[in-house]
Amino acid sequence: MTPQDPKQLRGPGIAFLGAGVAFSAAALAAGQAAFIGVGSALIALGVVFLARSRRG
């Protein structure tokens, strides 16, 4: 098993960040509290992926 190149994590990080923002916007537009939790989890995951891509 070879270690993954940290630079390859940038694309998924941006995708998770964008999905999190979209879920948060949908939560505000629809007034659904459940989407806020999903959106914040996706934003956090995107930030982690971006941080790991910068560290490598």
mmCIF file as Biopython writes it, N, C-alpha, C and O atoms, coordinates in Angstrom:
data_model
#
loop_
_atom_site.group_PDB
_atom_site.id
_atom_site.type_symbol
_atom_site.label_atom_id
_atom_site.label_alt_id
_atom_site.label_comp_id
_atom_site.label_asym_id
_atom_site.label_entity_id
_atom_site.label_seq_id
_atom_site.pdbx_PDB_ins_code
_atom_site.Cartn_x
_atom_site.Cartn_y
_atom_site.Cartn_z
_atom_site.occupancy
_atom_site.B_iso_or_equiv
_atom_site.auth_seq_id
_atom_site.auth_asym_id
_atom_site.pdbx_PDB_model_num
ATOM 1   N N  . MET A ? 1  ? 0.847   -1.184 0.000  1.0 0.0 1  A 1 
ATOM 2   C CA . MET A ? 1  ? 0.000   0.000  0.000  1.0 0.0 1  A 1 
ATOM 3   C C  . MET A ? 1  ? 0.889   1.243  0.000  1.0 0.0 1  A 1 
ATOM 4   O O  . MET A ? 1  ? 1.740   1.405  0.875  1.0 0.0 1  A 1 
ATOM 5   N N  . THR A ? 2  ? 0.690   2.099  -0.966 1.0 0.0 2  A 1 
ATOM 6   C CA . THR A ? 2  ? 1.498   3.310  -1.071 1.0 0.0 2  A 1 
ATOM 7   C C  . THR A ? 2  ? 0.758   4.486  -0.457 1.0 0.0 2  A 1 
ATOM 8   O O  . THR A ? 2  ? -0.465  4.574  -0.565 1.0 0.0 2  A 1 
ATOM 9   N N  . PRO A ? 3  ? 1.484   5.385  0.182  1.0 0.0 3  A 1 
ATOM 10  C CA . PRO A ? 3  ? 0.819   6.563  0.749  1.0 0.0 3  A 1 
ATOM 11  C C  . PRO A ? 3  ? 0.309   7.485  -0.356 1.0 0.0 3  A 1 
ATOM 12  O O  . PRO A ? 3  ? 0.933   7.626  -1.408 1.0 0.0 3  A 1 
ATOM 13  N N  . GLN A ? 4  ? -0.830  8.102  -0.093 1.0 0.0 4  A 1 
ATOM 14  C CA . GLN A ? 4  ? -1.434  8.988  -1.088 1.0 0.0 4  A 1 
ATOM 15  C C  . GLN A ? 4  ? -0.704  10.329 -1.106 1.0 0.0 4  A 1 
ATOM 16  O O  . GLN A ? 4  ? -0.300  10.845 -0.064 1.0 0.0 4  A 1 
ATOM 17  N N  . ASP A ? 5  ? -0.544  10.879 -2.295 1.0 0.0 5  A 1 
ATOM 18  C CA . ASP A ? 5  ? 0.083   12.186 -2.448 1.0 0.0 5  A 1 
ATOM 19  C C  . ASP A ? 5  ? -0.829  13.246 -1.830 1.0 0.0 5  A 1 
ATOM 20  O O  . ASP A ? 5  ? -1.993  13.347 -2.219 1.0 0.0 5  A 1 
ATOM 21  N N  . PRO A ? 6  ? -0.335  14.034 -0.884 1.0 0.0 6  A 1 
ATOM 22  C CA . PRO A ? 6  ? -1.189  15.036 -0.236 1.0 0.0 6  A 1 
ATOM 23  C C  . PRO A ? 6  ? -1.771  16.065 -1.206 1.0 0.0 6  A 1 
ATOM 24  O O  . PRO A ? 6  ? -2.837  16.620 -0.942 1.0 0.0 6  A 1 
ATOM 25  N N  . LYS A ? 7  ? -1.090  16.327 -2.322 1.0 0.0 7  A 1 
ATOM 26  C CA . LYS A ? 7  ? -1.598  17.312 -3.273 1.0 0.0 7  A 1 
ATOM 27  C C  . LYS A ? 7  ? -2.891  16.827 -3.944 1.0 0.0 7  A 1 
ATOM 28  O O  . LYS A ? 7  ? -3.658  17.644 -4.453 1.0 0.0 7  A 1 
ATOM 29  N N  . GLN A ? 8  ? -3.140  15.518 -3.951 1.0 0.0 8  A 1 
ATOM 30  C CA . GLN A ? 8  ? -4.355  14.991 -4.556 1.0 0.0 8  A 1 
ATOM 31  C C  . GLN A ? 8  ? -5.580  15.220 -3.682 1.0 0.0 8  A 1 
ATOM 32  O O  . GLN A ? 8  ? -6.699  14.964 -4.127 1.0 0.0 8  A 1 
ATOM 33  N N  . LEU A ? 9  ? -5.404  15.692 -2.459 1.0 0.0 9  A 1 
ATOM 34  C CA . LEU A ? 9  ? -6.524  15.930 -1.553 1.0 0.0 9  A 1 
ATOM 35  C C  . LEU A ? 9  ? -7.165  17.296 -1.771 1.0 0.0 9  A 1 
ATOM 36  O O  . LEU A ? 9  ? -8.205  17.588 -1.182 1.0 0.0 9  A 1 
ATOM 37  N N  . ARG A ? 10 ? -6.566  18.125 -2.598 1.0 0.0 10 A 1 
ATOM 38  C CA . ARG A ? 10 ? -7.100  19.475 -2.785 1.0 0.0 10 A 1 
ATOM 39  C C  . ARG A ? 10 ? -8.448  19.470 -3.500 1.0 0.0 10 A 1 
ATOM 40  O O  . ARG A ? 10 ? -9.359  20.196 -3.101 1.0 0.0 10 A 1 
ATOM 41  N N  . GLY A ? 11 ? -8.586  18.670 -4.544 1.0 0.0 11 A 1 
ATOM 42  C CA . GLY A ? 11 ? -9.842  18.601 -5.289 1.0 0.0 11 A 1 
ATOM 43  C C  . GLY A ? 11 ? -11.015 18.148 -4.438 1.0 0.0 11 A 1 
ATOM 44  O O  . GLY A ? 11 ? -12.044 18.823 -4.405 1.0 0.0 11 A 1 
ATOM 45  N N  . PRO A ? 12 ? -10.885 17.006 -3.742 1.0 0.0 12 A 1 
ATOM 46  C CA . PRO A ? 12 ? -11.980 16.596 -2.862 1.0 0.0 12 A 1 
ATOM 47  C C  . PRO A ? 12 ? -12.245 17.592 -1.730 1.0 0.0 12 A 1 
ATOM 48  O O  . PRO A ? 12 ? -13.386 17.747 -1.293 1.0 0.0 12 A 1 
ATOM 49  N N  . GLY A ? 13 ? -11.199 18.261 -1.260 1.0 0.0 13 A 1 
ATOM 50  C CA . GLY A ? 13 ? -11.393 19.261 -0.203 1.0 0.0 13 A 1 
ATOM 51  C C  . GLY A ? 13 ? -12.258 20.412 -0.669 1.0 0.0 13 A 1 
ATOM 52  O O  . GLY A ? 13 ? -13.143 20.866 0.057  1.0 0.0 13 A 1 
ATOM 53  N N  . ILE A ? 14 ? -12.006 20.883 -1.878 1.0 0.0 14 A 1 
ATOM 54  C CA . ILE A ? 14 ? -12.818 21.964 -2.431 1.0 0.0 14 A 1 
ATOM 55  C C  . ILE A ? 14 ? -14.244 21.483 -2.689 1.0 0.0 14 A 1 
ATOM 56  O O  . ILE A ? 14 ? -15.202 22.230 -2.493 1.0 0.0 14 A 1 
ATOM 57  N N  . ALA A ? 15 ? -14.380 20.227 -3.132 1.0 0.0 15 A 1 
ATOM 58  C CA . ALA A ? 15 ? -15.711 19.679 -3.388 1.0 0.0 15 A 1 
ATOM 59  C C  . ALA A ? 15 ? -16.519 19.553 -2.095 1.0 0.0 15 A 1 
ATOM 60  O O  . ALA A ? 15 ? -17.699 19.903 -2.066 1.0 0.0 15 A 1 
ATOM 61  N N  . PHE A ? 16 ? -15.890 19.055 -1.025 1.0 0.0 16 A 1 
ATOM 62  C CA . PHE A ? 16 ? -16.596 18.949 0.259  1.0 0.0 16 A 1 
ATOM 63  C C  . PHE A ? 16 ? -16.960 20.326 0.797  1.0 0.0 16 A 1 
ATOM 64  O O  . PHE A ? 16 ? -18.043 20.519 1.350  1.0 0.0 16 A 1 
ATOM 65  N N  . LEU A ? 17 ? -16.057 21.276 0.635  1.0 0.0 17 A 1 
ATOM 66  C CA . LEU A ? 17 ? -16.331 22.639 1.098  1.0 0.0 17 A 1 
ATOM 67  C C  . LEU A ? 17 ? -17.510 23.241 0.339  1.0 0.0 17 A 1 
ATOM 68  O O  . LEU A ? 17 ? -18.382 23.868 0.941  1.0 0.0 17 A 1 
ATOM 69  N N  . GLY A ? 18 ? -17.539 23.053 -0.975 1.0 0.0 18 A 1 
ATOM 70  C CA . GLY A ? 18 ? -18.651 23.562 -1.775 1.0 0.0 18 A 1 
ATOM 71  C C  . GLY A ? 18 ? -19.962 22.892 -1.438 1.0 0.0 18 A 1 
ATOM 72  O O  . GLY A ? 18 ? -20.999 23.553 -1.378 1.0 0.0 18 A 1 
ATOM 73  N N  . ALA A ? 19 ? -19.933 21.584 -1.216 1.0 0.0 19 A 1 
ATOM 74  C CA . ALA A ? 19 ? -21.154 20.869 -0.840 1.0 0.0 19 A 1 
ATOM 75  C C  . ALA A ? 19 ? -21.655 21.336 0.524  1.0 0.0 19 A 1 
ATOM 76  O O  . ALA A ? 19 ? -22.861 21.452 0.740  1.0 0.0 19 A 1 
ATOM 77  N N  . GLY A ? 20 ? -20.732 21.601 1.437  1.0 0.0 20 A 1 
ATOM 78  C CA . GLY A ? 20 ? -21.127 22.087 2.755  1.0 0.0 20 A 1 
ATOM 79  C C  . GLY A ? 20 ? -21.786 23.453 2.689  1.0 0.0 20 A 1 
ATOM 80  O O  . GLY A ? 20 ? -22.769 23.711 3.383  1.0 0.0 20 A 1 
ATOM 81  N N  . VAL A ? 21 ? -21.246 24.321 1.858  1.0 0.0 21 A 1 
ATOM 82  C CA . VAL A ? 21 ? -21.845 25.648 1.688  1.0 0.0 21 A 1 
ATOM 83  C C  . VAL A ? 21 ? -23.224 25.522 1.036  1.0 0.0 21 A 1 
ATOM 84  O O  . VAL A ? 21 ? -24.156 26.242 1.394  1.0 0.0 21 A 1 
ATOM 85  N N  . ALA A ? 22 ? -23.342 24.606 0.081  1.0 0.0 22 A 1 
ATOM 86  C CA . ALA A ? 22 ? -24.637 24.404 -0.578 1.0 0.0 22 A 1 
ATOM 87  C C  . ALA A ? 22 ? -25.678 23.871 0.406  1.0 0.0 22 A 1 
ATOM 88  O O  . ALA A ? 22 ? -26.823 24.321 0.397  1.0 0.0 22 A 1 
ATOM 89  N N  . PHE A ? 23 ? -25.294 22.924 1.247  1.0 0.0 23 A 1 
ATOM 90  C CA . PHE A ? 23 ? -26.230 22.401 2.248  1.0 0.0 23 A 1 
ATOM 91  C C  . PHE A ? 23 ? -26.613 23.483 3.252  1.0 0.0 23 A 1 
ATOM 92  O O  . PHE A ? 23 ? -27.768 23.555 3.673  1.0 0.0 23 A 1 
ATOM 93  N N  . SER A ? 24 ? -25.658 24.321 3.639  1.0 0.0 24 A 1 
ATOM 94  C CA . SER A ? 24 ? -25.972 25.398 4.580  1.0 0.0 24 A 1 
ATOM 95  C C  . SER A ? 24 ? -26.917 26.420 3.946  1.0 0.0 24 A 1 
ATOM 96  O O  . SER A ? 24 ? -27.832 26.914 4.605  1.0 0.0 24 A 1 
ATOM 97  N N  . ALA A ? 25 ? -26.698 26.732 2.679  1.0 0.0 25 A 1 
ATOM 98  C CA . ALA A ? 25 ? -27.598 27.661 1.988  1.0 0.0 25 A 1 
ATOM 99  C C  . ALA A ? 25 ? -28.984 27.054 1.842  1.0 0.0 25 A 1 
ATOM 100 O O  . ALA A ? 25 ? -29.983 27.760 1.984  1.0 0.0 25 A 1 
ATOM 101 N N  . ALA A ? 26 ? -29.062 25.762 1.564  1.0 0.0 26 A 1 
ATOM 102 C CA . ALA A ? 26 ? -30.362 25.092 1.458  1.0 0.0 26 A 1 
ATOM 103 C C  . ALA A ? 26 ? -31.070 25.080 2.810  1.0 0.0 26 A 1 
ATOM 104 O O  . ALA A ? 26 ? -32.294 25.193 2.876  1.0 0.0 26 A 1 
ATOM 105 N N  . ALA A ? 27 ? -30.300 24.942 3.886  1.0 0.0 27 A 1 
ATOM 106 C CA . ALA A ? 27 ? -30.901 24.959 5.223  1.0 0.0 27 A 1 
ATOM 107 C C  . ALA A ? 27 ? -31.514 26.315 5.528  1.0 0.0 27 A 1 
ATOM 108 O O  . ALA A ? 27 ? -32.605 26.400 6.092  1.0 0.0 27 A 1 
ATOM 109 N N  . LEU A ? 28 ? -30.812 27.366 5.154  1.0 0.0 28 A 1 
ATOM 110 C CA . LEU A ? 28 ? -31.345 28.706 5.397  1.0 0.0 28 A 1 
ATOM 111 C C  . LEU A ? 28 ? -32.555 28.995 4.511  1.0 0.0 28 A 1 
ATOM 112 O O  . LEU A ? 28 ? -33.518 29.625 4.948  1.0 0.0 28 A 1 
ATOM 113 N N  . ALA A ? 29 ? -32.498 28.528 3.265  1.0 0.0 29 A 1 
ATOM 114 C CA . ALA A ? 29 ? -33.591 28.805 2.335  1.0 0.0 29 A 1 
ATOM 115 C C  . ALA A ? 29 ? -34.850 28.019 2.692  1.0 0.0 29 A 1 
ATOM 116 O O  . ALA A ? 29 ? -35.959 28.540 2.579  1.0 0.0 29 A 1 
ATOM 117 N N  . ALA A ? 30 ? -34.683 26.773 3.120  1.0 0.0 30 A 1 
ATOM 118 C CA . ALA A ? 30 ? -35.843 25.920 3.378  1.0 0.0 30 A 1 
ATOM 119 C C  . ALA A ? 30 ? -36.251 25.922 4.846  1.0 0.0 30 A 1 
ATOM 120 O O  . ALA A ? 30 ? -37.342 25.464 5.188  1.0 0.0 30 A 1 
ATOM 121 N N  . GLY A ? 31 ? -35.399 26.424 5.700  1.0 0.0 31 A 1 
ATOM 122 C CA . GLY A ? 31 ? -35.726 26.441 7.122  1.0 0.0 31 A 1 
ATOM 123 C C  . GLY A ? 31 ? -35.636 25.066 7.765  1.0 0.0 31 A 1 
ATOM 124 O O  . GLY A ? 31 ? -36.320 24.801 8.754  1.0 0.0 31 A 1 
ATOM 125 N N  . GLN A ? 32 ? -34.810 24.196 7.223  1.0 0.0 32 A 1 
ATOM 126 C CA . GLN A ? 32 ? -34.644 22.843 7.750  1.0 0.0 32 A 1 
ATOM 127 C C  . GLN A ? 32 ? -33.383 22.775 8.614  1.0 0.0 32 A 1 
ATOM 128 O O  . GLN A ? 32 ? -32.276 23.011 8.130  1.0 0.0 32 A 1 
ATOM 129 N N  . ALA A ? 33 ? -33.559 22.456 9.863  1.0 0.0 33 A 1 
ATOM 130 C CA . ALA A ? 33 ? -32.430 22.433 10.783 1.0 0.0 33 A 1 
ATOM 131 C C  . ALA A ? 33 ? -31.488 21.260 10.539 1.0 0.0 33 A 1 
ATOM 132 O O  . ALA A ? 33 ? -30.307 21.342 10.877 1.0 0.0 33 A 1 
ATOM 133 N N  . ALA A ? 34 ? -31.984 20.176 9.961  1.0 0.0 34 A 1 
ATOM 134 C CA . ALA A ? 34 ? -31.144 18.994 9.743  1.0 0.0 34 A 1 
ATOM 135 C C  . ALA A ? 34 ? -30.023 19.278 8.748  1.0 0.0 34 A 1 
ATOM 136 O O  . ALA A ? 34 ? -28.937 18.711 8.865  1.0 0.0 34 A 1 
ATOM 137 N N  . PHE A ? 35 ? -30.271 20.139 7.782  1.0 0.0 35 A 1 
ATOM 138 C CA . PHE A ? 35 ? -29.252 20.428 6.782  1.0 0.0 35 A 1 
ATOM 139 C C  . PHE A ? 35 ? -28.095 21.235 7.356  1.0 0.0 35 A 1 
ATOM 140 O O  . PHE A ? 35 ? -26.995 21.212 6.804  1.0 0.0 35 A 1 
ATOM 141 N N  . ILE A ? 36 ? -28.323 21.941 8.444  1.0 0.0 36 A 1 
ATOM 142 C CA . ILE A ? 36 ? -27.244 22.720 9.053  1.0 0.0 36 A 1 
ATOM 143 C C  . ILE A ? 36 ? -26.162 21.793 9.593  1.0 0.0 36 A 1 
ATOM 144 O O  . ILE A ? 36 ? -24.972 22.069 9.438  1.0 0.0 36 A 1 
ATOM 145 N N  . GLY A ? 37 ? -26.566 20.704 10.221 1.0 0.0 37 A 1 
ATOM 146 C CA . GLY A ? 37 ? -25.600 19.739 10.734 1.0 0.0 37 A 1 
ATOM 147 C C  . GLY A ? 37 ? -24.815 19.062 9.628  1.0 0.0 37 A 1 
ATOM 148 O O  . GLY A ? 37 ? -23.602 18.885 9.741  1.0 0.0 37 A 1 
ATOM 149 N N  . VAL A ? 38 ? -25.498 18.686 8.567  1.0 0.0 38 A 1 
ATOM 150 C CA . VAL A ? 38 ? -24.825 18.055 7.433  1.0 0.0 38 A 1 
ATOM 151 C C  . VAL A ? 38 ? -23.874 19.044 6.781  1.0 0.0 38 A 1 
ATOM 152 O O  . VAL A ? 38 ? -22.743 18.691 6.444  1.0 0.0 38 A 1 
ATOM 153 N N  . GLY A ? 39 ? -24.319 20.268 6.604  1.0 0.0 39 A 1 
ATOM 154 C CA . GLY A ? 39 ? -23.479 21.294 5.981  1.0 0.0 39 A 1 
ATOM 155 C C  . GLY A ? 39 ? -22.239 21.595 6.789  1.0 0.0 39 A 1 
ATOM 156 O O  . GLY A ? 39 ? -21.149 21.723 6.232  1.0 0.0 39 A 1 
ATOM 157 N N  . SER A ? 40 ? -22.392 21.710 8.103  1.0 0.0 40 A 1 
ATOM 158 C CA . SER A ? 40 ? -21.219 22.017 8.926  1.0 0.0 40 A 1 
ATOM 159 C C  . SER A ? 40 ? -20.231 20.845 8.953  1.0 0.0 40 A 1 
ATOM 160 O O  . SER A ? 40 ? -19.021 21.062 9.005  1.0 0.0 40 A 1 
ATOM 161 N N  . ALA A ? 41 ? -20.732 19.611 8.919  1.0 0.0 41 A 1 
ATOM 162 C CA . ALA A ? 41 ? -19.833 18.455 8.865  1.0 0.0 41 A 1 
ATOM 163 C C  . ALA A ? 41 ? -19.060 18.426 7.550  1.0 0.0 41 A 1 
ATOM 164 O O  . ALA A ? 41 ? -17.867 18.122 7.542  1.0 0.0 41 A 1 
ATOM 165 N N  . LEU A ? 42 ? -19.721 18.736 6.449  1.0 0.0 42 A 1 
ATOM 166 C CA . LEU A ? 42 ? -19.043 18.743 5.155  1.0 0.0 42 A 1 
ATOM 167 C C  . LEU A ? 42 ? -18.028 19.883 5.067  1.0 0.0 42 A 1 
ATOM 168 O O  . LEU A ? 42 ? -16.958 19.715 4.482  1.0 0.0 42 A 1 
ATOM 169 N N  . ILE A ? 43 ? -18.355 21.027 5.637  1.0 0.0 43 A 1 
ATOM 170 C CA . ILE A ? 43 ? -17.404 22.145 5.651  1.0 0.0 43 A 1 
ATOM 171 C C  . ILE A ? 43 ? -16.167 21.771 6.467  1.0 0.0 43 A 1 
ATOM 172 O O  . ILE A ? 43 ? -15.042 22.051 6.052  1.0 0.0 43 A 1 
ATOM 173 N N  . ALA A ? 44 ? -16.369 21.145 7.614  1.0 0.0 44 A 1 
ATOM 174 C CA . ALA A ? 44 ? -15.233 20.735 8.439  1.0 0.0 44 A 1 
ATOM 175 C C  . ALA A ? 44 ? -14.368 19.709 7.712  1.0 0.0 44 A 1 
ATOM 176 O O  . ALA A ? 44 ? -13.140 19.768 7.780  1.0 0.0 44 A 1 
ATOM 177 N N  . LEU A ? 45 ? -15.000 18.779 7.025  1.0 0.0 45 A 1 
ATOM 178 C CA . LEU A ? 45 ? -14.249 17.772 6.278  1.0 0.0 45 A 1 
ATOM 179 C C  . LEU A ? 45 ? -13.457 18.419 5.141  1.0 0.0 45 A 1 
ATOM 180 O O  . LEU A ? 45 ? -12.319 18.031 4.879  1.0 0.0 45 A 1 
ATOM 181 N N  . GLY A ? 46 ? -14.053 19.398 4.470  1.0 0.0 46 A 1 
ATOM 182 C CA . GLY A ? 46 ? -13.340 20.107 3.413  1.0 0.0 46 A 1 
ATOM 183 C C  . GLY A ? 46 ? -12.143 20.872 3.935  1.0 0.0 46 A 1 
ATOM 184 O O  . GLY A ? 46 ? -11.093 20.897 3.293  1.0 0.0 46 A 1 
ATOM 185 N N  . VAL A ? 47 ? -12.288 21.495 5.091  1.0 0.0 47 A 1 
ATOM 186 C CA . VAL A ? 47 ? -11.176 22.234 5.690  1.0 0.0 47 A 1 
ATOM 187 C C  . VAL A ? 47 ? -10.045 21.282 6.066  1.0 0.0 47 A 1 
ATOM 188 O O  . VAL A ? 47 ? -8.872  21.608 5.883  1.0 0.0 47 A 1 
ATOM 189 N N  . VAL A ? 48 ? -10.393 20.108 6.592  1.0 0.0 48 A 1 
ATOM 190 C CA . VAL A ? 48 ? -9.370  19.125 6.948  1.0 0.0 48 A 1 
ATOM 191 C C  . VAL A ? 48 ? -8.628  18.650 5.703  1.0 0.0 48 A 1 
ATOM 192 O O  . VAL A ? 48 ? -7.401  18.552 5.717  1.0 0.0 48 A 1 
ATOM 193 N N  . PHE A ? 49 ? -9.353  18.356 4.630  1.0 0.0 49 A 1 
ATOM 194 C CA . PHE A ? 49 ? -8.707  17.913 3.407  1.0 0.0 49 A 1 
ATOM 195 C C  . PHE A ? 49 ? -7.786  18.992 2.843  1.0 0.0 49 A 1 
ATOM 196 O O  . PHE A ? 49 ? -6.680  18.690 2.397  1.0 0.0 49 A 1 
ATOM 197 N N  . LEU A ? 50 ? -8.232  20.238 2.861  1.0 0.0 50 A 1 
ATOM 198 C CA . LEU A ? 50 ? -7.399  21.322 2.356  1.0 0.0 50 A 1 
ATOM 199 C C  . LEU A ? 50 ? -6.159  21.532 3.215  1.0 0.0 50 A 1 
ATOM 200 O O  . LEU A ? 50 ? -5.080  21.814 2.695  1.0 0.0 50 A 1 
ATOM 201 N N  . ALA A ? 51 ? -6.314  21.394 4.531  1.0 0.0 51 A 1 
ATOM 202 C CA . ALA A ? 51 ? -5.163  21.542 5.417  1.0 0.0 51 A 1 
ATOM 203 C C  . ALA A ? 51 ? -4.145  20.424 5.186  1.0 0.0 51 A 1 
ATOM 204 O O  . ALA A ? 51 ? -2.938  20.666 5.206  1.0 0.0 51 A 1 
ATOM 205 N N  . ARG A ? 52 ? -4.631  19.208 4.967  1.0 0.0 52 A 1 
ATOM 206 C CA . ARG A ? 52 ? -3.703  18.091 4.715  1.0 0.0 52 A 1 
ATOM 207 C C  . ARG A ? 52 ? -3.017  18.250 3.363  1.0 0.0 52 A 1 
ATOM 208 O O  . ARG A ? 52 ? -1.874  17.825 3.198  1.0 0.0 52 A 1 
ATOM 209 N N  . SER A ? 53 ? -3.697  18.855 2.401  1.0 0.0 53 A 1 
ATOM 210 C CA . SER A ? 53 ? -3.070  19.040 1.091  1.0 0.0 53 A 1 
ATOM 211 C C  . SER A ? 53 ? -1.990  20.116 1.154  1.0 0.0 53 A 1 
ATOM 212 O O  . SER A ? 53 ? -1.017  20.050 0.402  1.0 0.0 53 A 1 
ATOM 213 N N  . ARG A ? 54 ? -2.137  21.089 2.019  1.0 0.0 54 A 1 
ATOM 214 C CA . ARG A ? 54 ? -1.130  22.150 2.144  1.0 0.0 54 A 1 
ATOM 215 C C  . ARG A ? 54 ? 0.078   21.673 2.925  1.0 0.0 54 A 1 
ATOM 216 O O  . ARG A ? 54 ? 1.192   22.149 2.707  1.0 0.0 54 A 1 
ATOM 217 N N  . ARG A ? 55 ? -0.138  20.728 3.839  1.0 0.0 55 A 1 
ATOM 218 C CA . ARG A ? 55 ? 0.951   20.252 4.681  1.0 0.0 55 A 1 
ATOM 219 C C  . ARG A ? 55 ? 1.958   19.423 3.877  1.0 0.0 55 A 1 
ATOM 220 O O  . ARG A ? 55 ? 3.142   19.387 4.211  1.0 0.0 55 A 1 
ATOM 221 N N  . GLY A ? 56 ? 1.487   18.761 2.824  1.0 0.0 56 A 1 
ATOM 222 C CA . GLY A ? 56 ? 2.353   17.852 2.074  1.0 0.0 56 A 1 
ATOM 223 C C  . GLY A ? 56 ? 3.273   18.471 1.137  1.0 0.0 56 A 1 
ATOM 224 O O  . GLY A ? 56 ? 4.035   17.773 0.468  1.0 0.0 56 A 1 
#
